[in-house]
Amino acid sequence: MPPASPATAKNPNAAKLFLNWCLSVEGQTFMIKEQGNLTSLKVPPVLAKGYDPNKVKSWVPNFKQYQELRATWIEDWNRAYNYRQ
């Protein structure tokens, strides 16, 4: 059973097949074309409509920034989704 499937799944084999398809080139191609998803495959099968890899800017904070922002992010998330710990 794949790790993304809960232990109580009624159809663990179906979950495994679906996950395998989602991660396949065929599944990735479908999700890019039909849903506008991005892929983490080293060689993307296609590019999403309007996606320009040269214009994508990723922000990766350094550890100090992470420490400073983490509590605020968690508060915002909890407030947005009415989550109580």
PyMOL Python script that loads the backbone (N, CA, C, O; Angstrom):
from pymol import cmd

cmd.read_pdbstr("""\
ATOM      1  N   MET A   1       0.847  -1.182   0.000  1.00  0.00           N
ATOM      2  CA  MET A   1       0.000   0.000   0.000  1.00  0.00           C
ATOM      3  C   MET A   1       0.895   1.250   0.000  1.00  0.00           C
ATOM      4  O   MET A   1       1.846   1.331   0.777  1.00  0.00           O
ATOM      5  N   PRO A   2       0.587   2.230  -0.879  1.00  0.00           N
ATOM      6  CA  PRO A   2       1.426   3.429  -0.907  1.00  0.00           C
ATOM      7  C   PRO A   2       1.245   4.251   0.355  1.00  0.00           C
ATOM      8  O   PRO A   2       0.187   4.191   0.981  1.00  0.00           O
ATOM      9  N   PRO A   3       2.252   5.015   0.740  1.00  0.00           N
ATOM     10  CA  PRO A   3       2.155   5.807   1.964  1.00  0.00           C
ATOM     11  C   PRO A   3       1.058   6.858   1.904  1.00  0.00           C
ATOM     12  O   PRO A   3       0.606   7.320   2.952  1.00  0.00           O
ATOM     13  N   ALA A   4       0.613   7.253   0.714  1.00  0.00           N
ATOM     14  CA  ALA A   4      -0.422   8.284   0.600  1.00  0.00           C
ATOM     15  C   ALA A   4      -1.818   7.711   0.798  1.00  0.00           C
ATOM     16  O   ALA A   4      -2.797   8.457   0.772  1.00  0.00           O
ATOM     17  N   SER A   5      -1.925   6.436   0.991  1.00  0.00           N
ATOM     18  CA  SER A   5      -3.211   5.780   1.156  1.00  0.00           C
ATOM     19  C   SER A   5      -3.389   5.395   2.630  1.00  0.00           C
ATOM     20  O   SER A   5      -2.494   4.781   3.211  1.00  0.00           O
ATOM     21  N   PRO A   6      -4.525   5.744   3.242  1.00  0.00           N
ATOM     22  CA  PRO A   6      -4.706   5.421   4.652  1.00  0.00           C
ATOM     23  C   PRO A   6      -4.821   3.910   4.890  1.00  0.00           C
ATOM     24  O   PRO A   6      -5.255   3.170   4.007  1.00  0.00           O
ATOM     25  N   ALA A   7      -4.441   3.471   6.054  1.00  0.00           N
ATOM     26  CA  ALA A   7      -4.493   2.052   6.398  1.00  0.00           C
ATOM     27  C   ALA A   7      -5.913   1.510   6.361  1.00  0.00           C
ATOM     28  O   ALA A   7      -6.109   0.306   6.194  1.00  0.00           O
ATOM     29  N   THR A   8      -6.900   2.375   6.513  1.00  0.00           N
ATOM     30  CA  THR A   8      -8.302   1.941   6.529  1.00  0.00           C
ATOM     31  C   THR A   8      -8.970   2.040   5.159  1.00  0.00           C
ATOM     32  O   THR A   8     -10.191   1.910   5.061  1.00  0.00           O
ATOM     33  N   ALA A   9      -8.190   2.267   4.102  1.00  0.00           N
ATOM     34  CA  ALA A   9      -8.757   2.411   2.762  1.00  0.00           C
ATOM     35  C   ALA A   9      -9.545   1.163   2.383  1.00  0.00           C
ATOM     36  O   ALA A   9      -9.090   0.041   2.602  1.00  0.00           O
ATOM     37  N   LYS A  10     -10.732   1.369   1.810  1.00  0.00           N
ATOM     38  CA  LYS A  10     -11.558   0.227   1.395  1.00  0.00           C
ATOM     39  C   LYS A  10     -10.972  -0.472   0.177  1.00  0.00           C
ATOM     40  O   LYS A  10     -11.147  -1.678   0.004  1.00  0.00           O
ATOM     41  N   ASN A  11     -10.279   0.280  -0.663  1.00  0.00           N
ATOM     42  CA  ASN A  11      -9.690  -0.277  -1.882  1.00  0.00           C
ATOM     43  C   ASN A  11      -8.220   0.129  -2.000  1.00  0.00           C
ATOM     44  O   ASN A  11      -7.880   0.971  -2.831  1.00  0.00           O
ATOM     45  N   PRO A  12      -7.352  -0.452  -1.187  1.00  0.00           N
ATOM     46  CA  PRO A  12      -5.947  -0.036  -1.208  1.00  0.00           C
ATOM     47  C   PRO A  12      -5.281  -0.263  -2.567  1.00  0.00           C
ATOM     48  O   PRO A  12      -4.399   0.504  -2.954  1.00  0.00           O
ATOM     49  N   ASN A  13      -5.694  -1.309  -3.295  1.00  0.00           N
ATOM     50  CA  ASN A  13      -5.097  -1.544  -4.607  1.00  0.00           C
ATOM     51  C   ASN A  13      -5.496  -0.451  -5.593  1.00  0.00           C
ATOM     52  O   ASN A  13      -4.684  -0.033  -6.418  1.00  0.00           O
ATOM     53  N   ALA A  14      -6.740   0.014  -5.512  1.00  0.00           N
ATOM     54  CA  ALA A  14      -7.188   1.106  -6.373  1.00  0.00           C
ATOM     55  C   ALA A  14      -6.416   2.380  -6.034  1.00  0.00           C
ATOM     56  O   ALA A  14      -6.035   3.128  -6.934  1.00  0.00           O
ATOM     57  N   ALA A  15      -6.184   2.631  -4.755  1.00  0.00           N
ATOM     58  CA  ALA A  15      -5.426   3.804  -4.338  1.00  0.00           C
ATOM     59  C   ALA A  15      -4.001   3.731  -4.883  1.00  0.00           C
ATOM     60  O   ALA A  15      -3.453   4.732  -5.343  1.00  0.00           O
ATOM     61  N   LYS A  16      -3.411   2.547  -4.828  1.00  0.00           N
ATOM     62  CA  LYS A  16      -2.050   2.364  -5.334  1.00  0.00           C
ATOM     63  C   LYS A  16      -2.002   2.598  -6.845  1.00  0.00           C
ATOM     64  O   LYS A  16      -1.102   3.274  -7.342  1.00  0.00           O
ATOM     65  N   LEU A  17      -2.965   2.041  -7.568  1.00  0.00           N
ATOM     66  CA  LEU A  17      -3.009   2.243  -9.015  1.00  0.00           C
ATOM     67  C   LEU A  17      -3.178   3.722  -9.361  1.00  0.00           C
ATOM     68  O   LEU A  17      -2.513   4.237 -10.260  1.00  0.00           O
ATOM     69  N   PHE A  18      -4.075   4.401  -8.639  1.00  0.00           N
ATOM     70  CA  PHE A  18      -4.307   5.821  -8.908  1.00  0.00           C
ATOM     71  C   PHE A  18      -3.051   6.643  -8.637  1.00  0.00           C
ATOM     72  O   PHE A  18      -2.689   7.505  -9.437  1.00  0.00           O
ATOM     73  N   LEU A  19      -2.394   6.383  -7.529  1.00  0.00           N
ATOM     74  CA  LEU A  19      -1.177   7.105  -7.192  1.00  0.00           C
ATOM     75  C   LEU A  19      -0.086   6.841  -8.224  1.00  0.00           C
ATOM     76  O   LEU A  19       0.620   7.762  -8.632  1.00  0.00           O
ATOM     77  N   ASN A  20       0.053   5.584  -8.645  1.00  0.00           N
ATOM     78  CA  ASN A  20       1.043   5.261  -9.670  1.00  0.00           C
ATOM     79  C   ASN A  20       0.746   6.014 -10.963  1.00  0.00           C
ATOM     80  O   ASN A  20       1.664   6.509 -11.616  1.00  0.00           O
ATOM     81  N   TRP A  21      -0.542   6.107 -11.340  1.00  0.00           N
ATOM     82  CA  TRP A  21      -0.917   6.833 -12.545  1.00  0.00           C
ATOM     83  C   TRP A  21      -0.622   8.325 -12.383  1.00  0.00           C
ATOM     84  O   TRP A  21      -0.088   8.959 -13.292  1.00  0.00           O
ATOM     85  N   CYS A  22      -0.972   8.877 -11.227  1.00  0.00           N
ATOM     86  CA  CYS A  22      -0.738  10.313 -10.984  1.00  0.00           C
ATOM     87  C   CYS A  22       0.728  10.675 -11.135  1.00  0.00           C
ATOM     88  O   CYS A  22       1.052  11.770 -11.594  1.00  0.00           O
ATOM     89  N   LEU A  23       1.611   9.775 -10.757  1.00  0.00           N
ATOM     90  CA  LEU A  23       3.040  10.049 -10.795  1.00  0.00           C
ATOM     91  C   LEU A  23       3.689   9.646 -12.110  1.00  0.00           C
ATOM     92  O   LEU A  23       4.870   9.922 -12.325  1.00  0.00           O
ATOM     93  N   SER A  24       2.925   8.987 -13.006  1.00  0.00           N
ATOM     94  CA  SER A  24       3.461   8.565 -14.298  1.00  0.00           C
ATOM     95  C   SER A  24       3.526   9.745 -15.256  1.00  0.00           C
ATOM     96  O   SER A  24       2.926  10.789 -15.000  1.00  0.00           O
ATOM     97  N   VAL A  25       4.246   9.587 -16.346  1.00  0.00           N
ATOM     98  CA  VAL A  25       4.316  10.630 -17.371  1.00  0.00           C
ATOM     99  C   VAL A  25       2.920  10.883 -17.939  1.00  0.00           C
ATOM    100  O   VAL A  25       2.541  12.031 -18.171  1.00  0.00           O
ATOM    101  N   GLU A  26       2.157   9.812 -18.163  1.00  0.00           N
ATOM    102  CA  GLU A  26       0.791   9.960 -18.682  1.00  0.00           C
ATOM    103  C   GLU A  26      -0.076  10.769 -17.709  1.00  0.00           C
ATOM    104  O   GLU A  26      -0.788  11.684 -18.123  1.00  0.00           O
ATOM    105  N   GLY A  27      -0.015  10.438 -16.456  1.00  0.00           N
ATOM    106  CA  GLY A  27      -0.798  11.150 -15.450  1.00  0.00           C
ATOM    107  C   GLY A  27      -0.349  12.595 -15.302  1.00  0.00           C
ATOM    108  O   GLY A  27      -1.179  13.497 -15.189  1.00  0.00           O
ATOM    109  N   GLN A  28       0.948  12.816 -15.304  1.00  0.00           N
ATOM    110  CA  GLN A  28       1.476  14.174 -15.195  1.00  0.00           C
ATOM    111  C   GLN A  28       1.055  15.014 -16.403  1.00  0.00           C
ATOM    112  O   GLN A  28       0.692  16.181 -16.254  1.00  0.00           O
ATOM    113  N   THR A  29       1.105  14.419 -17.600  1.00  0.00           N
ATOM    114  CA  THR A  29       0.697  15.125 -18.814  1.00  0.00           C
ATOM    115  C   THR A  29      -0.769  15.532 -18.718  1.00  0.00           C
ATOM    116  O   THR A  29      -1.123  16.670 -19.025  1.00  0.00           O
ATOM    117  N   PHE A  30      -1.623  14.597 -18.289  1.00  0.00           N
ATOM    118  CA  PHE A  30      -3.048  14.902 -18.150  1.00  0.00           C
ATOM    119  C   PHE A  30      -3.260  16.047 -17.168  1.00  0.00           C
ATOM    120  O   PHE A  30      -3.982  16.999 -17.461  1.00  0.00           O
ATOM    121  N   MET A  31      -2.630  15.951 -16.005  1.00  0.00           N
ATOM    122  CA  MET A  31      -2.856  16.958 -14.968  1.00  0.00           C
ATOM    123  C   MET A  31      -2.314  18.330 -15.368  1.00  0.00           C
ATOM    124  O   MET A  31      -2.864  19.353 -14.959  1.00  0.00           O
ATOM    125  N   ILE A  32      -1.254  18.361 -16.155  1.00  0.00           N
ATOM    126  CA  ILE A  32      -0.722  19.639 -16.629  1.00  0.00           C
ATOM    127  C   ILE A  32      -1.688  20.248 -17.639  1.00  0.00           C
ATOM    128  O   ILE A  32      -2.054  21.419 -17.533  1.00  0.00           O
ATOM    129  N   LYS A  33      -2.100  19.439 -18.625  1.00  0.00           N
ATOM    130  CA  LYS A  33      -2.967  19.951 -19.691  1.00  0.00           C
ATOM    131  C   LYS A  33      -4.368  20.285 -19.201  1.00  0.00           C
ATOM    132  O   LYS A  33      -4.913  21.332 -19.551  1.00  0.00           O
ATOM    133  N   GLU A  34      -4.953  19.413 -18.400  1.00  0.00           N
ATOM    134  CA  GLU A  34      -6.357  19.560 -18.019  1.00  0.00           C
ATOM    135  C   GLU A  34      -6.581  20.366 -16.744  1.00  0.00           C
ATOM    136  O   GLU A  34      -7.621  21.005 -16.588  1.00  0.00           O
ATOM    137  N   GLN A  35      -5.612  20.337 -15.834  1.00  0.00           N
ATOM    138  CA  GLN A  35      -5.813  21.000 -14.551  1.00  0.00           C
ATOM    139  C   GLN A  35      -4.847  22.150 -14.316  1.00  0.00           C
ATOM    140  O   GLN A  35      -4.968  22.872 -13.326  1.00  0.00           O
ATOM    141  N   GLY A  36      -3.887  22.324 -15.222  1.00  0.00           N
ATOM    142  CA  GLY A  36      -2.931  23.410 -15.059  1.00  0.00           C
ATOM    143  C   GLY A  36      -1.898  23.163 -13.978  1.00  0.00           C
ATOM    144  O   GLY A  36      -1.247  24.103 -13.521  1.00  0.00           O
ATOM    145  N   ASN A  37      -1.733  21.904 -13.556  1.00  0.00           N
ATOM    146  CA  ASN A  37      -0.750  21.580 -12.524  1.00  0.00           C
ATOM    147  C   ASN A  37       0.672  21.761 -13.059  1.00  0.00           C
ATOM    148  O   ASN A  37       0.892  21.810 -14.270  1.00  0.00           O
ATOM    149  N   LEU A  38       1.612  21.858 -12.156  1.00  0.00           N
ATOM    150  CA  LEU A  38       3.026  21.841 -12.501  1.00  0.00           C
ATOM    151  C   LEU A  38       3.562  20.470 -12.131  1.00  0.00           C
ATOM    152  O   LEU A  38       2.891  19.716 -11.426  1.00  0.00           O
ATOM    153  N   THR A  39       4.738  20.142 -12.586  1.00  0.00           N
ATOM    154  CA  THR A  39       5.315  18.833 -12.311  1.00  0.00           C
ATOM    155  C   THR A  39       6.683  18.974 -11.670  1.00  0.00           C
ATOM    156  O   THR A  39       7.346  20.001 -11.814  1.00  0.00           O
ATOM    157  N   SER A  40       7.094  17.943 -10.965  1.00  0.00           N
ATOM    158  CA  SER A  40       8.445  17.939 -10.412  1.00  0.00           C
ATOM    159  C   SER A  40       9.324  16.956 -11.183  1.00  0.00           C
ATOM    160  O   SER A  40      10.452  16.676 -10.774  1.00  0.00           O
ATOM    161  N   LEU A  41       8.807  16.430 -12.304  1.00  0.00           N
ATOM    162  CA  LEU A  41       9.618  15.546 -13.132  1.00  0.00           C
ATOM    163  C   LEU A  41      10.797  16.343 -13.686  1.00  0.00           C
ATOM    164  O   LEU A  41      10.649  17.520 -14.014  1.00  0.00           O
ATOM    165  N   LYS A  42      11.953  15.716 -13.792  1.00  0.00           N
ATOM    166  CA  LYS A  42      13.136  16.415 -14.294  1.00  0.00           C
ATOM    167  C   LYS A  42      12.923  16.903 -15.723  1.00  0.00           C
ATOM    168  O   LYS A  42      13.373  17.987 -16.096  1.00  0.00           O
ATOM    169  N   VAL A  43      12.234  16.092 -16.510  1.00  0.00           N
ATOM    170  CA  VAL A  43      11.914  16.479 -17.882  1.00  0.00           C
ATOM    171  C   VAL A  43      10.392  16.519 -17.986  1.00  0.00           C
ATOM    172  O   VAL A  43       9.756  15.474 -18.123  1.00  0.00           O
ATOM    173  N   PRO A  44       9.797  17.719 -17.924  1.00  0.00           N
ATOM    174  CA  PRO A  44       8.340  17.802 -17.964  1.00  0.00           C
ATOM    175  C   PRO A  44       7.815  17.329 -19.315  1.00  0.00           C
ATOM    176  O   PRO A  44       8.387  17.670 -20.351  1.00  0.00           O
ATOM    177  N   PRO A  45       6.724  16.542 -19.321  1.00  0.00           N
ATOM    178  CA  PRO A  45       6.172  16.045 -20.577  1.00  0.00           C
ATOM    179  C   PRO A  45       5.613  17.178 -21.440  1.00  0.00           C
ATOM    180  O   PRO A  45       5.717  17.133 -22.665  1.00  0.00           O
ATOM    181  N   VAL A  46       5.035  18.171 -20.819  1.00  0.00           N
ATOM    182  CA  VAL A  46       4.528  19.369 -21.496  1.00  0.00           C
ATOM    183  C   VAL A  46       4.595  20.495 -20.478  1.00  0.00           C
ATOM    184  O   VAL A  46       4.773  20.253 -19.285  1.00  0.00           O
ATOM    185  N   LEU A  47       4.454  21.706 -20.946  1.00  0.00           N
ATOM    186  CA  LEU A  47       4.411  22.838 -20.019  1.00  0.00           C
ATOM    187  C   LEU A  47       2.970  23.304 -19.898  1.00  0.00           C
ATOM    188  O   LEU A  47       2.225  23.277 -20.878  1.00  0.00           O
ATOM    189  N   ALA A  48       2.575  23.725 -18.719  1.00  0.00           N
ATOM    190  CA  ALA A  48       1.228  24.240 -18.496  1.00  0.00           C
ATOM    191  C   ALA A  48       1.036  25.496 -19.332  1.00  0.00           C
ATOM    192  O   ALA A  48       1.978  26.251 -19.572  1.00  0.00           O
ATOM    193  N   LYS A  49      -0.201  25.704 -19.771  1.00  0.00           N
ATOM    194  CA  LYS A  49      -0.527  26.871 -20.579  1.00  0.00           C
ATOM    195  C   LYS A  49      -0.116  28.146 -19.862  1.00  0.00           C
ATOM    196  O   LYS A  49      -0.484  28.357 -18.707  1.00  0.00           O
ATOM    197  N   GLY A  50       0.640  28.991 -20.536  1.00  0.00           N
ATOM    198  CA  GLY A  50       1.051  30.255 -19.946  1.00  0.00           C
ATOM    199  C   GLY A  50       2.231  30.149 -18.995  1.00  0.00           C
ATOM    200  O   GLY A  50       2.686  31.165 -18.468  1.00  0.00           O
ATOM    201  N   TYR A  51       2.737  28.949 -18.763  1.00  0.00           N
ATOM    202  CA  TYR A  51       3.853  28.764 -17.831  1.00  0.00           C
ATOM    203  C   TYR A  51       5.163  29.072 -18.538  1.00  0.00           C
ATOM    204  O   TYR A  51       5.466  28.488 -19.579  1.00  0.00           O
ATOM    205  N   ASP A  52       5.920  29.969 -17.987  1.00  0.00           N
ATOM    206  CA  ASP A  52       7.228  30.299 -18.520  1.00  0.00           C
ATOM    207  C   ASP A  52       8.243  30.049 -17.412  1.00  0.00           C
ATOM    208  O   ASP A  52       8.323  30.822 -16.458  1.00  0.00           O
ATOM    209  N   PRO A  53       9.029  28.960 -17.532  1.00  0.00           N
ATOM    210  CA  PRO A  53       9.967  28.623 -16.461  1.00  0.00           C
ATOM    211  C   PRO A  53      10.985  29.721 -16.183  1.00  0.00           C
ATOM    212  O   PRO A  53      11.568  29.765 -15.100  1.00  0.00           O
ATOM    213  N   ASN A  54      11.205  30.614 -17.159  1.00  0.00           N
ATOM    214  CA  ASN A  54      12.153  31.701 -16.952  1.00  0.00           C
ATOM    215  C   ASN A  54      11.588  32.809 -16.078  1.00  0.00           C
ATOM    216  O   ASN A  54      12.338  33.645 -15.575  1.00  0.00           O
ATOM    217  N   LYS A  55      10.278  32.824 -15.892  1.00  0.00           N
ATOM    218  CA  LYS A  55       9.652  33.878 -15.097  1.00  0.00           C
ATOM    219  C   LYS A  55       9.275  33.413 -13.686  1.00  0.00           C
ATOM    220  O   LYS A  55       8.791  34.205 -12.878  1.00  0.00           O
ATOM    221  N   VAL A  56       9.494  32.147 -13.399  1.00  0.00           N
ATOM    222  CA  VAL A  56       9.152  31.617 -12.083  1.00  0.00           C
ATOM    223  C   VAL A  56      10.249  31.975 -11.102  1.00  0.00           C
ATOM    224  O   VAL A  56      11.424  31.688 -11.331  1.00  0.00           O
ATOM    225  N   LYS A  57       9.858  32.597 -10.018  1.00  0.00           N
ATOM    226  CA  LYS A  57      10.820  32.966  -8.983  1.00  0.00           C
ATOM    227  C   LYS A  57      10.409  32.270  -7.693  1.00  0.00           C
ATOM    228  O   LYS A  57       9.315  32.495  -7.174  1.00  0.00           O
ATOM    229  N   SER A  58      11.270  31.449  -7.195  1.00  0.00           N
ATOM    230  CA  SER A  58      10.998  30.754  -5.944  1.00  0.00           C
ATOM    231  C   SER A  58      11.633  31.527  -4.804  1.00  0.00           C
ATOM    232  O   SER A  58      12.719  32.089  -4.944  1.00  0.00           O
ATOM    233  N   TRP A  59      10.946  31.547  -3.684  1.00  0.00           N
ATOM    234  CA  TRP A  59      11.494  32.186  -2.497  1.00  0.00           C
ATOM    235  C   TRP A  59      11.777  31.105  -1.479  1.00  0.00           C
ATOM    236  O   TRP A  59      10.872  30.390  -1.049  1.00  0.00           O
ATOM    237  N   VAL A  60      13.014  30.991  -1.102  1.00  0.00           N
ATOM    238  CA  VAL A  60      13.416  30.028  -0.086  1.00  0.00           C
ATOM    239  C   VAL A  60      14.070  30.831   1.037  1.00  0.00           C
ATOM    240  O   VAL A  60      15.159  31.376   0.858  1.00  0.00           O
ATOM    241  N   PRO A  61      13.406  30.905   2.200  1.00  0.00           N
ATOM    242  CA  PRO A  61      13.964  31.717   3.277  1.00  0.00           C
ATOM    243  C   PRO A  61      15.189  31.049   3.899  1.00  0.00           C
ATOM    244  O   PRO A  61      15.332  29.827   3.884  1.00  0.00           O
ATOM    245  N   ASN A  62      16.039  31.863   4.426  1.00  0.00           N
ATOM    246  CA  ASN A  62      17.129  31.273   5.189  1.00  0.00           C
ATOM    247  C   ASN A  62      16.561  30.867   6.557  1.00  0.00           C
ATOM    248  O   ASN A  62      15.437  31.237   6.895  1.00  0.00           O
ATOM    249  N   PHE A  63      17.315  30.129   7.319  1.00  0.00           N
ATOM    250  CA  PHE A  63      16.780  29.571   8.564  1.00  0.00           C
ATOM    251  C   PHE A  63      16.349  30.653   9.548  1.00  0.00           C
ATOM    252  O   PHE A  63      15.351  30.491  10.251  1.00  0.00           O
ATOM    253  N   LYS A  64      17.086  31.742   9.602  1.00  0.00           N
ATOM    254  CA  LYS A  64      16.724  32.828  10.519  1.00  0.00           C
ATOM    255  C   LYS A  64      15.363  33.420  10.132  1.00  0.00           C
ATOM    256  O   LYS A  64      14.528  33.672  11.000  1.00  0.00           O
ATOM    257  N   GLN A  65      15.142  33.640   8.832  1.00  0.00           N
ATOM    258  CA  GLN A  65      13.848  34.139   8.370  1.00  0.00           C
ATOM    259  C   GLN A  65      12.738  33.155   8.731  1.00  0.00           C
ATOM    260  O   GLN A  65      11.663  33.549   9.181  1.00  0.00           O
ATOM    261  N   TYR A  66      13.017  31.869   8.527  1.00  0.00           N
ATOM    262  CA  TYR A  66      12.036  30.835   8.848  1.00  0.00           C
ATOM    263  C   TYR A  66      11.652  30.912  10.328  1.00  0.00           C
ATOM    264  O   TYR A  66      10.469  30.882  10.667  1.00  0.00           O
ATOM    265  N   GLN A  67      12.641  31.010  11.196  1.00  0.00           N
ATOM    266  CA  GLN A  67      12.366  31.078  12.627  1.00  0.00           C
ATOM    267  C   GLN A  67      11.521  32.300  12.977  1.00  0.00           C
ATOM    268  O   GLN A  67      10.629  32.228  13.822  1.00  0.00           O
ATOM    269  N   GLU A  68      11.814  33.427  12.316  1.00  0.00           N
ATOM    270  CA  GLU A  68      11.083  34.662  12.603  1.00  0.00           C
ATOM    271  C   GLU A  68       9.644  34.621  12.086  1.00  0.00           C
ATOM    272  O   GLU A  68       8.750  35.199  12.705  1.00  0.00           O
ATOM    273  N   LEU A  69       9.412  33.947  10.965  1.00  0.00           N
ATOM    274  CA  LEU A  69       8.103  33.966  10.319  1.00  0.00           C
ATOM    275  C   LEU A  69       7.200  32.782  10.683  1.00  0.00           C
ATOM    276  O   LEU A  69       5.983  32.870  10.518  1.00  0.00           O
ATOM    277  N   ARG A  70       7.762  31.702  11.165  1.00  0.00           N
ATOM    278  CA  ARG A  70       7.020  30.462  11.381  1.00  0.00           C
ATOM    279  C   ARG A  70       5.783  30.650  12.264  1.00  0.00           C
ATOM    280  O   ARG A  70       4.691  30.231  11.881  1.00  0.00           O
ATOM    281  N   ALA A  71       5.930  31.256  13.404  1.00  0.00           N
ATOM    282  CA  ALA A  71       4.806  31.408  14.335  1.00  0.00           C
ATOM    283  C   ALA A  71       3.679  32.221  13.710  1.00  0.00           C
ATOM    284  O   ALA A  71       2.505  31.894  13.885  1.00  0.00           O
ATOM    285  N   THR A  72       4.030  33.276  12.983  1.00  0.00           N
ATOM    286  CA  THR A  72       3.018  34.105  12.321  1.00  0.00           C
ATOM    287  C   THR A  72       2.294  33.311  11.246  1.00  0.00           C
ATOM    288  O   THR A  72       1.073  33.396  11.123  1.00  0.00           O
ATOM    289  N   TRP A  73       3.044  32.538  10.467  1.00  0.00           N
ATOM    290  CA  TRP A  73       2.428  31.727   9.422  1.00  0.00           C
ATOM    291  C   TRP A  73       1.451  30.721  10.023  1.00  0.00           C
ATOM    292  O   TRP A  73       0.349  30.535   9.506  1.00  0.00           O
ATOM    293  N   ILE A  74       1.849  30.081  11.102  1.00  0.00           N
ATOM    294  CA  ILE A  74       0.980  29.088  11.742  1.00  0.00           C
ATOM    295  C   ILE A  74      -0.276  29.756  12.282  1.00  0.00           C
ATOM    296  O   ILE A  74      -1.374  29.219  12.138  1.00  0.00           O
ATOM    297  N   GLU A  75      -0.126  30.913  12.897  1.00  0.00           N
ATOM    298  CA  GLU A  75      -1.299  31.660  13.385  1.00  0.00           C
ATOM    299  C   GLU A  75      -2.244  32.000  12.240  1.00  0.00           C
ATOM    300  O   GLU A  75      -3.455  31.814  12.356  1.00  0.00           O
ATOM    301  N   ASP A  76      -1.692  32.500  11.130  1.00  0.00           N
ATOM    302  CA  ASP A  76      -2.506  32.852   9.961  1.00  0.00           C
ATOM    303  C   ASP A  76      -3.233  31.630   9.423  1.00  0.00           C
ATOM    304  O   ASP A  76      -4.421  31.697   9.110  1.00  0.00           O
ATOM    305  N   TRP A  77      -2.523  30.517   9.314  1.00  0.00           N
ATOM    306  CA  TRP A  77      -3.116  29.279   8.815  1.00  0.00           C
ATOM    307  C   TRP A  77      -4.258  28.836   9.731  1.00  0.00           C
ATOM    308  O   TRP A  77      -5.352  28.526   9.259  1.00  0.00           O
ATOM    309  N   ASN A  78      -4.003  28.807  11.022  1.00  0.00           N
ATOM    310  CA  ASN A  78      -5.016  28.370  11.984  1.00  0.00           C
ATOM    311  C   ASN A  78      -6.247  29.273  11.940  1.00  0.00           C
ATOM    312  O   ASN A  78      -7.376  28.790  12.031  1.00  0.00           O
ATOM    313  N   ARG A  79      -6.034  30.570  11.803  1.00  0.00           N
ATOM    314  CA  ARG A  79      -7.146  31.518  11.726  1.00  0.00           C
ATOM    315  C   ARG A  79      -7.933  31.312  10.423  1.00  0.00           C
ATOM    316  O   ARG A  79      -9.163  31.297  10.435  1.00  0.00           O
ATOM    317  N   ALA A  80      -7.227  31.157   9.317  1.00  0.00           N
ATOM    318  CA  ALA A  80      -7.874  31.005   8.007  1.00  0.00           C
ATOM    319  C   ALA A  80      -8.714  29.735   7.937  1.00  0.00           C
ATOM    320  O   ALA A  80      -9.780  29.732   7.322  1.00  0.00           O
ATOM    321  N   TYR A  81      -8.248  28.664   8.558  1.00  0.00           N
ATOM    322  CA  TYR A  81      -8.944  27.379   8.475  1.00  0.00           C
ATOM    323  C   TYR A  81      -9.638  26.994   9.776  1.00  0.00           C
ATOM    324  O   TYR A  81     -10.074  25.856   9.951  1.00  0.00           O
ATOM    325  N   ASN A  82      -9.733  27.961  10.685  1.00  0.00           N
ATOM    326  CA  ASN A  82     -10.411  27.736  11.966  1.00  0.00           C
ATOM    327  C   ASN A  82      -9.863  26.478  12.649  1.00  0.00           C
ATOM    328  O   ASN A  82     -10.622  25.653  13.158  1.00  0.00           O
ATOM    329  N   TYR A  83      -8.562  26.350  12.651  1.00  0.00           N
ATOM    330  CA  TYR A  83      -7.913  25.178  13.223  1.00  0.00           C
ATOM    331  C   TYR A  83      -7.526  25.463  14.658  1.00  0.00           C
ATOM    332  O   TYR A  83      -6.971  26.518  14.965  1.00  0.00           O
ATOM    333  N   ARG A  84      -7.822  24.517  15.535  1.00  0.00           N
ATOM    334  CA  ARG A  84      -7.447  24.665  16.951  1.00  0.00           C
ATOM    335  C   ARG A  84      -6.601  23.501  17.363  1.00  0.00           C
ATOM    336  O   ARG A  84      -6.945  22.346  17.114  1.00  0.00           O
ATOM    337  N   GLN A  85      -5.503  23.798  17.989  1.00  0.00           N
ATOM    338  CA  GLN A  85      -4.596  22.725  18.414  1.00  0.00           C
ATOM    339  C   GLN A  85      -4.882  22.337  19.837  1.00  0.00           C
ATOM    340  O   GLN A  85      -4.224  21.449  20.379  1.00  0.00           O
TER     341      GLN A  85
END
""", "prot")
cmd.dss("prot")
cmd.show_as("cartoon", "prot")
cmd.util.cbc("prot")
cmd.orient("prot")
